[in-house]
Amino acid sequence: MTTPIKETASRDWVNLRRDDETGIESLHAHFRGHAYDSHDHDEVLVGVTQQGLQQFTCHRSMHTSHPGRAILIEPGAVHDGHAVHAEGFTYAMLYLPQRWATGMMQQRGLSDVSALEAAFKNTLTDDPRLIFAIQQAFFAIHHHEGRLARDQSLDHLLSLLARHVVTRPASVSNDSLRQIYQLKDHLHDNMHLDIGLDELARHSGIDRFRLSRQFKKAFGQSPHAYLVRLRLRTARTLLAMGNEPAKVASLVGFSDQSHMGRWFQRAYRLSPAAYQRQCTNVLDGGRSHLR
């Protein structure tokens, strides 16, 4: 039996599990004050606020979730988080991998929320059936209720989740937008390198003074902010696969392990090593140190 780990002096805590078969991560956490800086995820995020008021910016709007309200966030949607009141907030969240969500949605002929043209109708919802389904799926995964409980609860969740998806018309393509998307692809291909604005300008054919403005208009963040979050998302995947943090830092382009650790803490309130430990479910039964 694992000995529970004490909470930090701030009384914040993070408890994370990972289901190896589906790749779904379940997070149970409590934060006071500032929870985490702006960041995004490759996964579809569905969760429920359990206690306190949970406030965050997403899609350039401020949202406040109260106990019993569901939170729905698409892949790539930049968001942050903080508590409204001194007692903080507690929430439960499922991180559904895009590939898994796409396959499950396609099997059912449902809208694919992981597609770039799809989005949730609302970031917050009070739909009681969906909220109950999220809670059931979270409990089944986070507490290892077994495959049958996991599979049935996830099937039910996806069926209800599809009702909250709206398909947006594809963006009208033009040369400027095409250049910006090529620039994004360049960042993905070369995230391990120390890239400067002049290099990006040469690659895209857009002068450096217009480049940042057009990139932010397309993706809601500057090229540097996008690159950092790309590195963080990739680092999470590599850490969950068991790679050493120092090696991961080098592979994704951070200058060293401590550099990656500082960004990781700001975005996820966990150190890379703590995230990796919890992904292996070694800490069953206990709350985790934030570092």
C-alpha positions in Angstrom: 0.0 0.0 0.0 1.4 3.4 -1.0 1.8 5.9 1.8 -0.1 9.2 1.0 2.2 12.1 0.1 1.7 15.2 2.1 0.3 18.3 0.6 2.6 21.3 -0.1 2.6 24.3 2.2 0.3 26.1 -0.3 -2.2 23.3 0.2 -2.4 22.8 -3.5 -2.3 19.2 -4.8 -2.4 17.3 -8.0 -3.3 13.6 -8.5 -2.9 12.2 -12.0 -3.4 8.7 -13.5 -2.9 7.4 -17.0 -4.7 4.5 -18.6 -2.1 2.8 -20.8 -4.6 1.1 -23.1 -6.4 4.2 -24.2 -3.8 6.8 -23.3 -6.5 8.8 -21.4 -5.2 10.8 -18.4 -7.4 11.6 -15.5 -6.5 14.6 -13.3 -7.9 15.4 -9.8 -6.5 18.7 -8.4 -7.0 21.5 -6.0 -5.5 25.0 -6.4 -5.6 28.3 -4.5 -4.8 31.6 -6.1 -3.0 31.3 -9.5 -3.3 27.7 -10.8 -1.4 27.7 -14.0 -0.2 29.9 -16.9 -1.7 29.9 -20.4 -1.1 26.6 -22.2 -2.8 24.2 -24.4 -3.2 20.4 -25.0 -3.2 18.0 -27.8 -6.1 16.2 -26.1 -9.8 16.8 -25.8 -10.4 18.1 -22.3 -13.7 17.3 -20.4 -14.1 17.9 -16.7 -16.2 19.0 -13.8 -15.6 21.6 -11.1 -16.2 20.0 -7.8 -15.6 22.7 -5.2 -15.1 26.5 -5.3 -15.1 28.9 -8.3 -12.7 28.0 -11.1 -11.9 30.9 -13.4 -10.0 30.8 -16.7 -9.5 32.5 -20.0 -10.3 30.4 -23.2 -11.1 31.6 -26.7 -10.2 35.1 -25.5 -13.1 35.2 -23.1 -13.2 34.8 -19.3 -15.1 31.8 -17.9 -16.2 31.0 -14.4 -17.1 27.5 -13.5 -19.0 26.7 -10.3 -19.4 23.3 -8.6 -21.3 20.8 -10.8 -20.6 22.6 -14.0 -18.8 20.9 -16.9 -15.8 22.3 -18.8 -15.2 21.4 -22.5 -12.0 22.4 -24.2 -10.8 21.5 -27.7 -7.3 20.5 -28.7 -5.1 23.5 -29.1 -7.4 25.9 -27.3 -5.1 28.1 -25.1 -6.3 28.5 -21.5 -5.1 29.4 -18.0 -6.6 29.0 -14.5 -7.0 30.6 -11.1 -9.2 30.6 -8.1 -11.8 33.3 -7.5 -11.9 32.9 -3.7 -9.2 32.2 -1.1 -10.4 28.6 -0.4 -9.5 27.7 -4.0 -11.2 25.2 -6.3 -11.1 21.4 -6.9 -11.8 19.8 -10.2 -11.7 16.5 -12.1 -10.6 16.4 -15.7 -10.2 13.7 -18.4 -7.6 14.2 -21.2 -8.9 12.3 -24.3 -6.2 11.7 -26.9 -7.1 13.0 -30.4 -6.4 9.8 -32.2 -8.5 7.8 -29.7 -11.4 10.3 -29.8 -11.3 10.4 -33.6 -11.5 6.6 -33.9 -14.3 6.3 -31.3 -16.3 9.1 -32.9 -15.9 7.7 -36.4 -17.1 4.3 -35.3 -20.3 5.9 -34.1 -20.8 8.2 -37.1 -20.5 11.2 -34.7 -18.9 14.6 -35.1 -15.2 14.5 -34.5 -14.3 17.2 -31.9 -10.6 16.7 -32.5 -10.9 18.0 -36.1 -9.6 21.5 -36.7 -13.0 22.6 -38.1 -14.9 21.4 -35.0 -15.4 23.0 -31.7 -17.6 22.8 -28.7 -20.8 24.9 -28.7 -19.9 26.2 -25.3 -16.8 26.1 -23.1 -19.0 25.6 -20.0 -22.3 23.7 -19.8 -24.9 22.7 -17.2 -26.1 19.7 -19.1 -26.9 17.3 -16.2 -26.6 14.1 -18.3 -23.2 15.1 -19.7 -22.0 16.1 -16.3 -23.0 12.8 -14.8 -21.4 10.9 -17.7 -18.1 12.8 -17.2 -18.1 12.0 -13.5 -18.8 8.3 -14.2 -16.1 8.0 -16.8 -13.6 9.9 -14.5 -14.4 7.6 -11.6 -14.0 4.4 -13.7 -10.6 5.5 -15.1 -9.1 7.3 -12.1 -10.1 4.5 -9.6 -9.3 1.6 -11.9 -12.8 0.1 -12.0 -11.9 -2.3 -14.8 -12.2 -2.4 -18.5 -15.9 -3.0 -18.7 -16.7 0.0 -16.5 -14.2 2.1 -18.3 -15.5 1.2 -21.8 -19.2 1.5 -21.1 -18.8 4.9 -19.3 -16.6 6.3 -22.1 -19.1 5.1 -24.8 -21.9 6.9 -22.9 -19.8 10.0 -22.5 -18.9 10.2 -26.2 -22.5 9.8 -27.3 -23.5 12.7 -25.1 -20.4 14.8 -25.9 -21.2 14.7 -29.7 -24.3 16.8 -29.0 -22.1 19.6 -27.9 -19.9 19.7 -31.0 -20.5 22.2 -33.8 -18.7 21.9 -37.1 -17.3 25.2 -38.3 -16.9 25.9 -42.0 -13.3 25.5 -43.2 -11.3 28.7 -43.4 -11.1 30.3 -46.8 -7.6 29.6 -48.1 -5.3 32.4 -49.3 -1.6 32.9 -49.9 -1.0 34.7 -46.6 -2.8 32.0 -44.5 -1.0 29.3 -46.5 2.3 30.9 -45.6 1.4 31.0 -41.9 0.3 27.3 -41.8 3.6 26.4 -43.6 5.4 28.4 -40.8 3.5 26.4 -38.2 4.6 23.2 -39.9 8.2 24.5 -39.9 8.0 25.0 -36.1 6.7 21.4 -35.7 9.5 20.0 -37.8 12.3 22.0 -36.1 11.1 22.5 -32.5 14.4 21.0 -31.3 16.4 23.9 -32.9 17.0 27.4 -31.5 14.9 29.3 -34.1 14.9 33.1 -34.5 12.5 35.5 -36.2 14.8 36.2 -39.1 14.8 32.4 -40.0 11.0 32.3 -39.8 10.8 35.3 -42.0 13.1 33.8 -44.6 11.2 30.5 -44.5 7.7 32.1 -44.8 8.5 35.0 -47.1 6.8 37.3 -44.6 8.8 40.1 -43.0 9.5 39.7 -39.3 7.4 42.8 -38.4 4.2 41.4 -39.9 5.0 37.7 -39.1 4.2 37.8 -35.4 1.0 39.8 -36.0 -0.3 37.4 -38.7 0.7 34.3 -36.7 -1.1 35.5 -33.6 -4.2 36.3 -35.7 -4.2 32.8 -37.1 -3.4 30.8 -33.9 -4.1 33.2 -31.0 -0.5 33.3 -29.8 2.9 34.5 -30.8 5.4 32.2 -32.6 7.4 31.9 -29.4 4.4 31.1 -27.2 3.3 28.5 -29.8 6.7 26.9 -29.9 6.9 26.7 -26.1 3.5 25.0 -25.8 4.4 22.7 -28.7 7.5 21.6 -26.8 5.5 21.1 -23.6 2.9 19.0 -25.3 5.5 16.9 -27.0 7.5 16.6 -23.7 4.4 15.2 -22.0 4.0 12.5 -24.6 7.7 11.5 -24.4 7.7 11.5 -20.6 4.6 9.3 -20.5 6.5 6.9 -22.7 9.2 6.6 -20.0 12.0 8.7 -21.6 14.4 10.4 -19.2 13.6 14.1 -18.5 17.0 15.3 -19.5 16.8 13.4 -22.8 13.3 14.8 -23.4 14.4 18.4 -22.8 17.1 17.9 -25.5 14.7 16.3 -28.0 12.1 19.0 -27.8 14.4 21.9 -27.8 14.7 23.2 -24.2 18.2 24.4 -23.4 18.4 21.9 -20.5 16.2 19.9 -18.0 15.8 22.8 -15.6 14.6 25.1 -18.4 12.0 22.5 -19.3 11.1 22.1 -15.7 10.4 25.8 -15.2 8.0 25.9 -18.1 6.4 22.6 -17.1 5.7 23.9 -13.6 4.1 27.1 -14.9 1.8 25.2 -17.3 0.9 22.0 -15.4 1.9 22.7 -11.8 4.0 19.5 -11.8 7.6 18.9 -12.4 8.5 16.6 -15.4 9.7 13.9 -13.0 6.5 14.1 -10.9 4.3 14.0 -14.0 6.2 10.9 -15.2 5.9 9.2 -11.9 2.1 9.7 -11.8 1.7 8.5 -15.3 3.0 5.1 -14.2 0.4 5.1 -11.4 3.1 4.4 -8.8 1.5 6.9 -6.5 -1.9 5.1 -6.2 -3.8 6.3 -3.1 -1.8 9.4 -2.5 -1.8 13.1 -3.3 1.3 14.4 -5.1 3.8 17.1 -4.3 3.7 19.7 -7.0 7.4 19.4 -7.5 
